[in-house]
Amino acid sequence: MKQMKYKKQIQLIAAIVTLIVFPVITFYLMEAYTHNPFEEVRPWAQFFNILLFELLAWIFVSVTGKIQSGLRIELVTAMIYGIANAYVVRFRTNPIVPWDIFSWKTAASVASNYDFKPDIRMIVVTLAFLGMIVLLQFVKTGMPKFQLWKRLIPAGACCIVLVLFVNLLQDEDFQTGHRLYPFLFTPAFMTQVNGVAVTFAMDLAYMTVEKPAGYDAVKEQALLESYAGQEDDTDSSEKKEELPNIIVVMNESFSDLNVLGDFTTNEDYMPYLHSLQNGAENTVTGYLNVSVCGGNTANTEFEFLTGNSMAFLPQGSIPYQQYITKELPALPAYLASLGYETVATHPYYADGWDRDKVYPLLGFSESIFKDQYWGAGYVRKYVSDNSCVDKIIELYEKKEEGTPLFVFNVTMQNHGGYSDTYDNFTPDITVEGVESTPLSQYLSLVRLSDQALEKLISYFEEADEKTIVVFFGDHQPNDTVAAPILNLNGMTTKTLTEDQLKLRYEVPYVIWANYDIDAESGKDTSANYLAADVLHYAGISENAYGSYLLELQQNYPVISAMRVLTKDGLDTNSSSLKQELKDYQSLQYYQLFDWKKE
């Protein structure tokens, strides 16, 4: 009898120890997929992550009625999430955020072009997870069995505590008092020092966009109307004939990595663009500050087409999938009101980033996707930039005479990853002192994009109609490509200073015309301003929002999720200038959520 009593006591102690220790180990193992949590996650953050794992474990155990089953659920979930997060960090630099659930179809559609070969770290951590799962088989807890309704009581209590604790983690004062890093514009560093679970809990606060403090829709509408121009009495048909065609190419992953530091290649990887940057006639060049790096192309589209900035939206959120549910004021809609034929074209699947739903809401009258690129040439697995140029020329030659054309082309040729080999593509650009297949492949793809740009501009040099060509990259490639360049210049992807990190968000842009416009080189700006700049150089009157942006640009030449640059040269971020940028934030909220089509 006494022996039986001791056995039950031992089993009870084993149950308590198991229930406490396993969630702790689960936390450290999941973090270990991407970094060393003992060194990098801050002390309070480690404690809070462990508490989250404990609460989740107690919920799973209460619902299943078995310690082994509940802990296995947590271990398997953490293992799968850890692996997925490790791959996401590898492919796009930044970790998983809550709103990535909206992007699963887009991610799945491009997954085949990435290298999923696990590294040693992933193999070791996964084996440790599997060992923990197997070890649970030998833990005898002697836990009494209760009916489901009795188990749901503690489960519900734990859920309430979990919700309250998550709310506490989202409190700014609590974050400051416990050294939690709150800045969403650096999600990789935020996860590194806060831990995955705590960062995820903090991010949940940004699933929806709150109204700015003091926001009043009527006041914002009045402010916007104050920027509305006077009606032009010129005959509309006469005006229509004077309007230039506007051809915009947003080139996938196109960037000049020379902004990160010096390196030498066997030949120039973008000779034509460099020639345009050297003071070409009727050409405006500079660097465009974007809000994403390594992925999330749709956010640069959003900034360019709407004039809105990701600086006032959750880092990692995708407005195309989260916020655009009705018609919005945007560049294509405005150009359509002036008589333009508006066409969006992208040589990939229509449902990527929900473009097939979003483009009509932004004012495009026609959307052309991969299935309409008949006979297109391919580079690797994607339609070539050269074929994109052919499609643009086809649209121009087929358009109604006298009707100006606006084409917005998002290319696909340069999409990551960059490690596989292909029968139809042989990289020919190499970097002195570096052996890197991804870097060589990337620069070689950029060279093809440069050639396609030259072909496009050469065609419109001979065109009869006035035409403006706009070309820019959507973001830089992921860390796998950039790391060798950083290393050559004494930097690493994990030790970049804030100023160095901003360089990862710069891409070149070009505005070129086949008629006289004011040439300018070295004009740095950001994606939210670019459309207004294009209309300005084209001699087209801006709408009210565009006029506001051009005025704002005089004081703040750059506004992105990563960076705000003032006219006085102060280089900071939007969080530090909340009051100064309050009108912009409120106007953007009005445009995005309260604007109604008349």
C-alpha positions in Angstrom: 0.0 0.0 0.0 2.8 2.4 1.0 4.7 1.4 -2.2 1.6 2.3 -4.3 1.4 5.7 -2.5 5.0 6.4 -3.2 4.5 5.4 -6.9 1.6 7.9 -7.2 3.6 10.6 -5.6 6.5 10.0 -8.0 4.1 10.0 -10.9 2.6 13.3 -9.7 6.0 14.9 -9.3 6.9 13.6 -12.8 3.7 15.1 -14.2 4.4 18.5 -12.7 8.1 18.5 -13.8 7.2 17.4 -17.3 4.4 20.0 -17.6 6.8 22.8 -16.5 10.0 21.7 -18.2 8.8 20.6 -21.7 7.3 24.0 -22.6 10.5 25.7 -21.6 12.6 23.4 -23.8 10.0 23.8 -26.6 10.5 27.6 -26.6 14.3 27.4 -26.8 14.2 24.7 -29.5 11.8 26.7 -31.7 14.0 29.8 -31.4 17.1 27.7 -32.2 15.9 27.2 -35.8 17.1 30.8 -36.6 19.4 32.0 -33.8 20.8 31.4 -30.3 18.0 32.5 -27.9 20.2 32.4 -24.8 22.4 35.1 -26.3 20.0 37.2 -28.3 16.5 37.1 -26.7 16.4 39.6 -23.9 15.9 38.2 -20.3 12.4 39.5 -19.7 11.4 38.4 -23.2 12.7 34.9 -22.5 10.5 34.7 -19.4 7.4 36.0 -21.3 7.9 33.5 -24.1 8.2 30.7 -21.6 5.0 31.9 -19.9 3.2 31.9 -23.3 4.4 28.3 -24.0 3.3 27.2 -20.5 -0.2 28.6 -20.9 -0.6 27.0 -24.3 0.6 23.7 -22.9 -1.9 23.8 -20.1 -4.7 24.5 -22.5 -3.7 21.6 -24.8 -3.3 19.2 -21.8 -6.7 20.3 -20.3 -8.5 19.8 -23.6 -7.0 16.4 -24.4 -7.0 15.2 -20.8 -3.4 13.8 -21.2 -0.1 15.4 -20.5 1.6 13.4 -23.2 -1.0 14.3 -25.9 -1.1 18.0 -24.9 2.6 18.4 -24.9 3.0 16.5 -28.2 0.5 18.9 -29.8 2.7 21.8 -28.6 5.9 20.2 -29.7 4.7 19.3 -33.2 3.1 22.8 -33.7 6.3 24.5 -32.5 8.5 22.3 -34.7 6.4 22.9 -37.8 6.2 26.7 -37.2 9.9 26.8 -36.4 10.8 25.1 -39.7 8.4 27.3 -41.7 9.7 30.5 -40.1 13.3 29.4 -40.8 12.5 29.0 -44.5 10.6 32.3 -44.6 13.6 34.1 -43.0 15.9 32.4 -45.5 13.8 33.3 -48.5 12.6 36.9 -47.7 14.8 38.0 -44.8 11.9 38.8 -42.5 10.1 36.3 -40.2 6.5 35.1 -40.3 3.9 37.7 -39.1 0.2 37.1 -38.3 -1.1 38.5 -41.6 1.0 36.1 -43.6 -2.0 33.8 -43.5 -3.5 36.0 -46.2 -0.5 35.3 -48.5 -0.4 31.5 -48.4 -1.6 31.1 -52.0 1.0 33.5 -53.4 3.8 31.8 -51.3 2.7 28.3 -52.6 2.7 29.5 -56.2 6.4 30.4 -56.1 7.7 27.8 -53.7 9.0 25.5 -56.4 11.7 28.0 -57.3 13.3 28.0 -53.9 15.9 25.7 -52.4 14.4 23.8 -49.4 17.5 21.8 -48.6 17.7 21.9 -44.8 20.9 23.1 -43.2 22.7 21.5 -40.3 21.0 23.7 -37.7 17.6 22.8 -39.0 18.4 19.0 -39.0 19.8 19.1 -35.4 17.0 21.1 -34.0 14.4 18.9 -35.7 16.0 15.8 -34.4 15.9 17.3 -30.9 12.2 18.0 -31.3 11.6 14.4 -32.4 13.6 13.1 -29.5 11.4 15.1 -27.1 8.3 13.8 -28.7 9.5 10.2 -28.3 10.7 10.8 -24.8 7.1 11.6 -23.7 6.2 8.0 -24.4 8.2 7.0 -21.3 6.7 9.6 -19.0 4.1 8.0 -16.7 2.0 10.7 -15.1 -0.9 8.7 -13.6 -3.1 11.7 -14.3 -6.8 11.1 -13.4 -9.3 11.2 -16.2 -12.0 13.8 -16.1 -15.1 14.3 -18.3 -14.6 16.8 -21.1 -16.8 19.5 -19.5 -14.7 19.4 -16.4 -11.5 19.7 -18.4 -12.9 22.7 -20.3 -13.1 24.8 -17.1 -9.3 25.0 -16.5 -8.8 25.2 -20.3 -11.1 28.2 -20.4 -9.4 29.8 -17.4 -6.0 29.4 -19.1 -7.5 31.0 -22.3 -8.7 34.0 -20.4 -5.3 34.4 -18.8 -3.6 34.0 -22.2 -5.8 36.7 -23.8 -5.1 39.1 -20.8 -1.4 38.4 -21.0 -1.3 39.0 -24.8 -3.1 42.3 -24.2 -0.5 43.2 -21.6 2.3 42.5 -24.1 0.7 44.9 -26.5 0.7 47.8 -23.9 3.4 50.4 -24.7 4.3 51.2 -21.1 4.7 47.5 -20.3 6.9 47.0 -23.4 9.1 49.9 -22.3 9.3 48.8 -18.7 10.4 45.3 -19.7 12.8 46.2 -22.6 10.6 44.7 -25.3 11.5 46.0 -28.7 8.4 47.6 -30.2 9.4 48.8 -33.6 7.7 46.9 -36.4 9.8 48.5 -39.2 12.6 46.0 -38.3 10.7 42.8 -37.8 13.8 40.5 -38.1 15.5 42.3 -35.2 12.2 42.5 -33.3 11.9 38.7 -33.4 15.6 38.2 -32.6 15.4 40.1 -29.3 11.8 39.5 -28.3 11.5 35.9 -29.4 9.0 34.4 -31.9 6.0 34.0 -29.6 6.2 37.4 -27.9 6.7 39.2 -31.2 3.7 37.3 -32.7 1.6 38.3 -29.7 2.7 41.9 -30.1 2.0 41.9 -33.8 -1.6 40.8 -33.3 -2.4 44.3 -32.2 -1.8 45.5 -35.8 -4.2 43.1 -37.5 -6.5 46.1 -38.0 -5.6 49.7 -38.5 -6.7 52.1 -35.7 -7.9 55.6 -36.5 -5.2 58.2 -35.9 -5.6 60.2 -32.7 -8.0 63.1 -33.3 -9.1 61.8 -36.7 -12.2 63.4 -38.2 -13.4 62.2 -41.7 -15.1 65.5 -42.4 -12.0 67.5 -41.5 -9.8 65.2 -43.7 -12.2 65.6 -46.7 -12.1 69.4 -46.3 -8.3 69.3 -46.2 -8.2 67.2 -49.3 -10.6 69.5 -51.1 -8.4 72.5 -50.3 -5.8 70.9 -52.6 -8.2 70.4 -55.5 -7.2 72.3 -58.6 -9.4 74.6 -60.8 -11.3 73.0 -63.7 -9.6 73.4 -67.1 -11.8 74.9 -69.8 -9.8 73.3 -72.6 -11.9 71.0 -74.8 -11.7 67.5 -73.4 -10.9 65.9 -76.8 -8.1 68.4 -77.3 -6.7 67.7 -73.9 -6.9 64.0 -74.5 -4.7 64.2 -77.5 -2.1 66.2 -75.6 -1.7 63.6 -72.9 1.4 61.4 -73.1 1.3 57.6 -72.9 2.6 56.4 -69.5 4.4 53.1 -69.4 5.4 51.9 -66.0 7.6 48.8 -65.4 8.0 47.7 -61.8 10.8 45.2 -62.1 10.8 42.2 -59.8 13.8 42.3 -57.3 15.7 44.8 -59.5 18.3 46.7 -57.5 21.8 48.0 -57.7 23.6 46.3 -54.9 26.4 48.8 -55.2 24.5 50.9 -52.6 25.5 48.4 -50.0 29.3 48.8 -50.7 31.9 48.5 -53.4 32.4 45.3 -55.4 34.0 44.5 -58.8 32.3 42.4 -61.5 33.7 40.9 -64.7 31.4 43.3 -66.7 28.8 45.9 -65.9 25.6 44.3 -64.8 23.4 47.3 -65.7 25.3 49.4 -68.3 22.2 50.9 -69.8 20.7 52.1 -66.6 24.0 53.4 -65.5 24.2 55.4 -68.7 20.8 57.0 -68.0 22.0 57.9 -64.5 24.9 59.8 -66.0 22.8 62.7 -67.1 20.8 61.4 -70.1 18.5 63.9 -71.8 14.8 64.0 -70.8 15.5 61.6 -68.0 15.1 61.7 -64.2 17.0 59.2 -62.1 17.7 58.6 -58.5 17.1 56.0 -55.8 13.6 55.0 -54.6 13.1 54.2 -51.0 10.7 51.3 -50.6 9.2 49.7 -47.5 10.0 46.0 -48.2 13.1 43.9 -48.7 13.3 40.4 -50.1 9.6 40.0 -50.7 6.1 41.5 -50.4 6.2 43.0 -53.8 2.5 44.1 -53.6 3.4 46.7 -51.0 5.6 48.7 -53.4 2.7 48.5 -55.9 0.4 49.8 -53.3 2.6 52.7 -52.4 3.2 53.7 -56.0 -0.4 53.3 -57.3 -2.2 54.9 -54.3 0.3 57.5 -52.9 -0.1 55.9 -49.5 2.8 54.8 -47.3 3.4 51.6 -45.4 4.9 53.8 -42.7 1.4 54.1 -41.2 0.4 50.5 -41.6 1.7 47.4 -39.8 5.1 46.2 -41.0 4.6 43.0 -43.0 0.9 43.7 -43.6 -0.4 43.4 -47.2 -3.0 46.1 -48.0 -4.0 44.3 -51.2 -5.2 41.4 -49.1 -6.2 43.1 -45.9 -7.5 46.6 -46.5 -8.6 47.0 -50.1 -12.2 45.8 -50.3 -13.8 48.6 -52.3 -13.0 51.2 -55.0 -10.1 53.5 -53.9 -8.7 56.7 -55.3 -5.6 55.7 -57.1 -3.4 56.6 -60.1 -5.2 54.3 -62.6 -8.6 55.6 -61.6 -7.5 59.2 -61.9 -5.9 58.6 -65.3 -9.0 56.8 -66.5 -11.0 59.9 -65.5 -8.8 61.9 -67.9 -9.5 59.5 -70.7 -6.7 57.1 -70.4 -7.0 53.4 -71.3 -5.6 51.7 -68.2 -4.1 48.3 -68.3 -2.3 46.2 -65.6 -0.2 43.3 -66.8 1.7 40.7 -64.8 3.0 37.5 -66.4 2.1 35.3 -63.4 -1.1 33.9 -61.8 -4.0 36.3 -61.5 -4.7 35.5 -57.8 -1.2 36.4 -56.6 -1.6 39.0 -53.9 -5.3 39.1 -55.0 -4.4 41.3 -57.9 -7.3 40.1 -60.0 -9.6 41.5 -57.3 -7.6 44.6 -56.4 -6.7 46.0 -59.9 -10.3 46.8 -60.9 -10.8 48.5 -57.5 -7.8 50.7 -58.2 -9.2 51.8 -61.6 -7.7 49.4 -64.2 -10.0 48.7 -67.1 -8.1 45.6 -68.1 -5.9 43.1 -66.3 -3.6 40.8 -68.3 -2.0 37.8 -66.5 0.2 34.8 -67.4 -2.4 32.9 -69.4 -2.5 35.8 -72.0 1.2 35.8 -72.6 0.9 33.5 -75.6 4.2 32.4 -77.0 6.3 34.2 -74.3 9.9 33.4 -73.8 11.1 32.1 -70.4 14.1 32.7 -68.2 14.4 29.9 -65.6 10.7 29.2 -64.8 9.4 32.7 -65.4 8.2 34.8 -68.3 11.2 36.9 -69.4 11.4 40.7 -69.1 12.0 40.8 -72.9 8.5 39.2 -73.4 7.1 41.8 -71.0 8.4 44.5 -73.3 6.9 42.7 -76.3 3.5 42.7 -74.5 3.8 46.4 -73.7 4.6 47.2 -77.4 1.7 45.0 -78.5 -0.7 47.0 -76.2 0.6 50.3 -77.6 0.2 49.2 -81.2 -3.3 47.9 -80.6 -4.6 50.8 -78.6 -7.3 53.2 -80.0 -5.7 56.0 -81.9 -5.9 59.3 -80.0 -6.5 57.6 -76.7 -3.6 57.8 -74.3 -2.4 54.6 -72.8 -1.4 53.8 -69.2 0.3 50.4 -68.7 1.4 49.1 -65.4 3.7 46.1 -65.8 4.9 44.0 -62.9 7.6 41.7 -64.1 8.4 38.2 -62.8 11.8 37.2 -64.4 14.0 38.0 -61.4 11.9 36.4 -58.6 13.9 34.4 -56.0 15.4 31.9 -55.3 18.7 32.0 -57.1 20.3 28.7 -56.3 19.0 26.2 -58.8 20.4 25.5 -62.3 18.5 25.7 -65.5 18.9 24.6 -69.1 17.6 28.0 -70.4 19.7 30.3 -68.3 23.5 30.4 -67.6 24.7 33.1 -65.2 27.6 35.1 -66.7 28.2 37.9 -64.2 30.7 37.1 -61.5 32.0 39.2 -58.5 35.7 39.4 -57.9 36.7 37.6 -54.7 33.3 36.0 -54.2 32.0 32.5 -55.0 28.3 32.7 -54.7 25.8 31.1 -57.1 22.8 33.1 -55.9 24.7 36.4 -56.3 26.0 35.5 -59.8 22.6 34.4 -60.9 20.9 37.5 -59.5 23.3 39.9 -61.2 23.0 38.0 -64.4 19.2 38.3 -64.3 19.5 42.1 -63.6 21.7 42.3 -66.7 18.8 40.8 -68.8 16.4 43.3 -67.2 18.8 46.1 -68.2 18.8 44.9 -71.8 14.9 44.8 -71.8 14.8 48.3 -70.5 17.0 49.5 -73.3 14.8 47.7 -75.8 11.7 49.3 -74.4 13.1 52.9 -74.5 14.7 52.3 -77.9 11.2 51.4 -79.3 9.5 54.5 -77.9 12.4 56.8 -79.0 11.0 56.1 -82.5 7.3 56.3 -81.6 5.1 59.0 -83.0 3.1 59.7 -79.8 4.5 61.4 -76.7 5.4 58.7 -74.2 6.9 58.5 -70.7 8.6 55.4 -69.5 8.9 54.8 -65.7 11.1 51.9 -64.5 11.9 50.9 -60.9 12.6 47.9 -58.7 10.1 46.7 -56.2 12.7 45.6 -53.6 16.2 44.3 -53.1 16.8 40.5 -53.1 17.0 38.5 -49.9 19.9 38.2 -47.5 21.4 35.2 -49.3 22.2 37.3 -52.3 23.2 40.5 -50.4 25.4 38.9 -47.8 28.5 38.4 -49.9 28.5 42.1 -50.9 28.0 43.1 -47.2 30.8 40.8 -46.2 33.2 42.3 -48.7 32.5 45.7 -47.1 33.0 44.5 -43.5 29.3 44.0 -42.7 27.0 41.1 -42.0 23.2 40.8 -42.3 22.8 40.3 -38.6 25.0 43.2 -37.4 23.8 46.0 -39.6 23.3 49.4 -37.9 20.1 51.2 -38.4 21.7 53.4 -41.1 23.2 50.4 -42.9 19.9 48.6 -42.8 18.2 51.5 -44.6 20.5 50.8 -47.6 18.7 47.5 -48.0 15.6 49.4 -49.0 16.9 51.4 -51.9 16.3 50.6 -55.5 17.0 52.7 -58.7 14.3 54.4 -60.6 14.1 56.1 -64.0 11.6 58.5 -65.5 12.3 58.9 -69.3 10.4 60.7 -72.0 10.6 60.8 -75.8 10.0 64.6 -75.7 11.4 67.5 -73.7 11.1 67.2 -69.9 13.3 68.7 -67.2 16.2 66.2 -66.7 17.5 65.5 -63.2 19.8 63.0 -61.7 20.4 61.9 -58.1 16.9 62.8 -57.0 16.1 60.4 -54.2 12.5 59.9 -53.3 10.1 57.1 -52.0 7.5 55.0 -53.7 4.6 56.9 -52.3 5.7 60.1 -54.1 6.7 58.5 -57.5 3.3 58.6 -59.2 2.8 62.3 -58.3 6.3 63.0 -59.7 5.5 61.2 -62.9 2.4 63.3 -63.4 4.4 66.4 -62.7 7.1 65.6 -65.2 4.4 64.6 -67.7 2.7 68.0 -67.4 -0.5 66.4 -66.1 -2.4 68.2 -63.3 -2.3 66.2 -60.2 -5.5 65.3 -58.3 -6.0 66.7 -54.8 -4.1 64.0 -53.0 -1.2 64.2 -55.5 -1.0 68.0 -55.0 -0.8 67.4 -51.3 2.0 64.8 -51.7 4.1 67.1 -53.9 3.8 69.8 -51.2 4.7 67.3 -48.5 7.6 66.1 -50.5 9.2 69.5 -50.2 9.6 69.1 -46.5 9.9 65.3 -46.3 11.6 64.0 -49.6 11.5 60.4 -48.3 8.8 58.7 -46.4 8.8 54.9 -46.1 8.2 52.2 -43.4 12.0 52.2 -42.9 12.9 55.8 -43.2 11.9 59.5 -43.1 14.2 62.1 -44.5 13.5 65.8 -43.8 14.5 68.7 -46.1 17.1 69.6 -43.4 18.8 66.2 -43.8 17.5 64.7 -40.6 17.3 60.9 -41.2 14.8 59.2 -38.9 11.6 57.2 -39.0 7.9 57.8 -38.9 7.6 56.8 -35.3 9.8 59.7 -34.3 7.8 62.2 -36.4 4.3 61.2 -35.6 3.1 64.7 -34.9 4.7 66.3 -37.9 3.3 63.6 -40.2 -0.1 63.5 -38.6 -2.0 65.1 -41.5 -0.5 62.6 -43.9 -1.4 59.7 -41.7 -5.0 61.0 -41.2 -5.4 61.7 -44.9 -4.2 58.2 -45.8 -6.6 56.7 -43.4 -9.4 58.7 -45.0 -8.3 57.6 -48.5 -8.0 54.0 -47.5 -11.0 53.5 -45.3 -13.5 56.4 -45.4 -13.3 57.7 -49.0 -16.5 57.2 -51.0 -16.9 57.4 -54.7 -19.3 60.2 -55.7 
